[in-house]
Amino acid sequence: MKIATTSIIAFSILMSLNAHAGLKGTPKQQACVQLQTAPDKDIFVETYQEINDTGNGGVEVTLNEDFTIPAGSSAGEYCGDSTIKGNINRSGQVGISFTIKQSGNIMDTFSSYSTFDGDGASNNWDLSEKGRCSTSDENGNGVMMRATDKHGQLLTGCNQFNNIPDENTAKIIFTPQIQIDGNPDHGYPHYDAASVEAGSQVWIKNDIAFSEETESLYRCEQTNWCNGDPDYYAPGAGSNWDQAWSIYGE
């Protein structure tokens, strides 16, 4: 009888270890920035992400990604092109940090992590928002998570998210505090039809011009046509303007 009891206990322990060994997940995360207003200057976004399998070797993958949101871009959500992906056995952390710059100056930062409990199709994420949850901030600044669970429900906020499958990406969305000076030209030179016709104002490919007629920014795409007859090629106003220019920020 004593031998049988020992065998049952040993079997139970083995089954428990096997069950825990299967608790692992593959977190996928993407860094995004939410702008509440159109920026008057280019916004430079620096991001860092890491996947830390805290119980099995530590940091296994990192991702540094920078991107620019041009001046005059519409208010909205902007994300990096890359997604970090790795493996976590049972539990770990998925880290993220943002540095937001304008004109070389740091406007806002955020750095934290999400606790991740892996279980394949039932992964649990819990973002540590460090008192800066954007959904509870009166100005909407701060951070939040967005992910879709295995039932197809879109979850948004700073609470623990349960049942997130491996194949679904968790977006960490940072809404920074930035200053807007209200100048529609965002500091770029104004297109002047008379000066273009006289040859005293010359545009080359990739130059950015402000149109007083449309109060919008444009990028020169074709050097010859950008300096052509304004009736045809004035940015946003000429009959064939889009053969020479593109809207900056789109």
Disulfide bonds with the S-S distance in Angstrom:
Cys32-Cys79 2.07
Cys133-Cys158 2.08
Cys220-Cys226 2.16
